Amino acid sequence: MRCLQENFGSRPPDLLVGISPSLGPCCAQFINYRQELPPEFWPYQIRPDYFDLWRLSQDQLQAQGVRPEQIQLAGLCSRCQAADFFSYRRDRHTGRNATVIALRSADE
Ligand SMILES: [Zn+2]
């Protein structure tokens, strides 16, 4: 967020944000979460050892000033619902997903 603000003059209330397919609360199991996740993530535990990282991302964006109605959540778990996306947890090898961001001037 700070990078967008400093380099492009972006204002959080003006941003449209998409949360792509990613590890969903159905599969975000962290058995050793106290060693693997920072304490600020712990309140997002939805049942023993499972975390809602989507909610965490939404809350982090809102804390920076992004409007909740301007956050779009794909709601697709890359491990169990979106086989076209890489998932280390599913496949045990890494890959990369790409994001495209476009800036339009206010004159357009
Ligand atoms: Zn899942």
Residues whose N, C-alpha, C, O or C-beta is under 5 A from the ligand:
A	BS01	ZN	G24 C26 C27 C77 R79 C80
